[in-house]
Amino acid sequence: MKRRWKTIVHYADKKAHLIFVAPAGIFLLLFSVAPLLYSFGISLTNYNLYFAQSEAKFVGLKNYVKIIQDEAFRQAVGWTFTFAVAVVVLDVAIGMLLAQILTSRVFEKRAGILKTIMIIPMMIAPTVIGTIWGLMFTPNYGVINNILNLLGIQSVNWTTTVMPAKLAIIFVEMWGSIPFCLLIFMGALKTVPQELYEAALIDGAKKVTIFFRITIPHIRNFIAMVVTVRVMDSLRAFDVIYTLTSGGPGTSTETIGTTIYKTAITYSKVGQGSAGAFLFLIVIAVISFALMRILERRDDEV
């Protein structure tokens, strides 16, 4: 009996890592892998919400061809990437500027209060952010147009005109995402040795030179991480855009996410919507892999 018990204990010790990992593995299989495979299966059928799923027929890659040929989907792809580039560039630039200001000696004592105020947008759900700013951008009684009128500027139809709607979406997305960049950059700047700054100032280096020759090289891994995360988040943007403009006016602010949602839910073309989602997944995976490879090369160069 003792020998059998020792054998069981020895076997449990050897397989302990599998025992601890098993719950997480089962959870992933049930709630990630299984739905993903099920969705892929649907993307190969003509499943429509108006009919029973049992009536869906296998159509192969026809849904993928249809979604690629869809002009609205291609337009959404173009706007999604334009939106992502604009948001990420501005997020990084403004986040870095604010981090430099809040870590300076002038704001050193007040940095805690200012940082607390600035990270409030991170605590608000994207849907709530879109709803609140949608009310503020309302043409007739929105606070934004009231402020413009006080300054002598004519009211703008923010959500019913193409360019103002795009600018509004970019602004609202930045309002909710800049705090993340700010926190990361504030922590990153504290990792730069102060001795380097002092030596550079003694040598007569200008602040701009110090920033590009000392600060940026030392925190470039943090910058790469922020860019990677924000690119992924921007490409997947849905909540803010759907609640703010619902893809309007027309389809001018439709992103890949909103187009897939409307195709599958609003127009009931679940098979075609699933195909679009898998194409989107491939794009996200390729971009993620590319950014990770770039980051690894940067690490090797250090």
C-alpha positions, -999 to 999 in steps of 0.1 A, spaced: 0 0 0 28 24 9 47 16 -23 15 23 -44 10 56 -25 46 66 -32 42 58 -68 11 80 -70 29 109 -52 59 105 -75 37 106 -106 18 136 -93 51 154 -87 62 147 -122 29 159 -137 23 188 -113 29 214 -140 2 198 -161 -22 196 -132 -19 233 -125 -21 243 -162 -51 220 -169 -78 244 -156 -66 273 -177 -62 250 -207 -97 236 -204 -111 271 -200 -93 283 -232 -105 252 -251 -141 257 -241 -143 295 -244 -117 304 -271 -106 275 -293 -141 258 -296 -160 290 -305 -132 300 -329 -135 266 -347 -173 268 -347 -172 303 -362 -148 291 -389 -172 263 -397 -200 289 -401 -178 310 -424 -178 281 -449 -217 280 -450 -244 303 -462 -259 305 -427 -285 333 -424 -304 343 -393 -337 343 -412 -334 305 -416 -327 276 -392 -290 267 -389 -298 232 -400 -308 246 -435 -273 262 -440 -253 247 -469 -216 244 -473 -203 270 -498 -166 267 -493 -147 300 -497 -175 319 -515 -181 340 -484 -145 351 -483 -147 360 -520 -179 380 -514 -165 399 -485 -133 408 -503 -153 420 -533 -177 441 -511 -169 478 -517 -182 487 -482 -158 462 -466 -128 475 -486 -137 511 -478 -139 501 -441 -104 485 -443 -90 518 -457 -106 539 -430 -96 515 -403 -59 517 -411 -61 554 -416 -78 558 -382 -53 534 -365 -22 553 -379 -36 587 -370 -46 576 -334 -13 558 -327 9 586 -339 -10 612 -319 -13 589 -288 25 584 -287 34 620 -294 9 635 -269 15 608 -243 53 614 -245 48 652 -242 26 649 -212 49 624 -196 79 647 -201 59 676 -185 46 656 -155 81 641 -147 98 675 -149 109 693 -118 82 720 -122 53 695 -118 71 670 -96 51 679 -65 18 681 -84 23 651 -107 3 627 -85 -29 649 -86 -25 656 -123 -18 619 -131 -49 609 -112 -71 633 -132 -56 623 -165 -61 586 -160 -99 590 -153 -108 582 -190 -92 547 -185 -117 539 -159 -147 546 -181 -161 519 -205 -157 527 -242 -195 525 -247 -201 551 -220 -173 573 -235 -189 571 -270 -224 579 -255 -212 609 -235 -192 624 -263 -221 617 -287 -243 640 -265 -215 666 -263 -211 666 -301 -249 669 -308 -253 698 -333 -282 716 -316 -276 714 -278 -242 699 -275 -216 716 -253 -190 715 -280 -210 737 -304 -220 760 -275 -184 766 -267 -176 773 -304 -205 797 -306 -192 816 -275 -159 819 -294 -177 833 -325 -173 801 -345 -202 786 -364 -217 753 -352 -204 721 -368 -225 690 -376 -200 667 -360 -218 633 -365 -236 640 -398 -207 654 -419 -179 631 -431 -147 650 -421 -160 663 -387 -173 628 -379 -139 613 -386 -121 640 -366 -146 635 -337 -139 597 -336 -102 602 -336 -104 628 -308 -127 606 -286 -105 575 -292 -74 595 -282 -92 609 -251 -97 574 -239 -63 560 -248 -37 587 -241 -38 580 -204 -24 545 -210 5 559 -231 11 585 -204 14 560 -176 38 537 -195 60 566 -206 61 581 -171 74 548 -158 98 545 -187 113 579 -182 122 570 -146 144 542 -158 167 566 -177 199 572 -155 199 609 -144 237 608 -146 234 608 -184 213 639 -184 237 657 -161 267 647 -182 249 659 -214 240 693 -199 276 698 -187 287 691 -223 263 718 -235 238 695 -252 204 710 -260 172 695 -247 161 684 -281 194 666 -286 192 650 -252 157 638 -259 166 621 -292 201 609 -283 195 597 -247 158 595 -238 145 578 -269 172 551 -272 168 541 -235 130 538 -236 125 526 -272 113 491 -260 86 508 -240 77 529 -271 76 497 -292 53 480 -266 29 510 -265 28 512 -303 21 474 -305 -8 476 -280 -23 507 -294 -21 494 -330 -40 463 -320 -66 483 -300 -71 508 -328 -76 482 -355 -102 465 -333 -120 498 -325 -158 492 -323 -175 505 -291 -167 542 -294 -174 543 -332 -206 524 -330 -220 545 -302 -208 578 -316 -217 576 -353 -228 540 -359 -206 541 -390 -222 572 -404 -227 595 -421 -235 568 -447 -207 544 -444 -179 569 -442 -167 559 -406 -174 522 -409 -145 502 -395 -138 465 -401 -154 457 -368 -186 476 -374 -189 463 -409 -185 427 -397 -211 433 -370 -236 448 -393 -231 421 -420 -236 393 -394 -263 408 -372 -280 437 -389 -281 421 -424 -283 385 -409 -255 372 -432 -237 353 -404 -216 332 -428 -203 362 -446 -197 381 -414 -178 352 -400 -156 351 -431 -149 388 -427 -140 382 -390 -115 355 -400 -99 377 -426 -96 404 -399 -80 379 -376 -54 370 -402 -46 407 -407 -42 413 -369 -20 382 -366 3 393 -394 7 428 -380 12 415 -345 39 391 -357 56 418 -377 57 442 -348 70 415 -325 98 407 -349 107 444 -351 108 445 -313 130 415 -311 155 430 -336 155 462 -315 163 441 -284 192 423 -302 207 457 -312 207 469 -276 
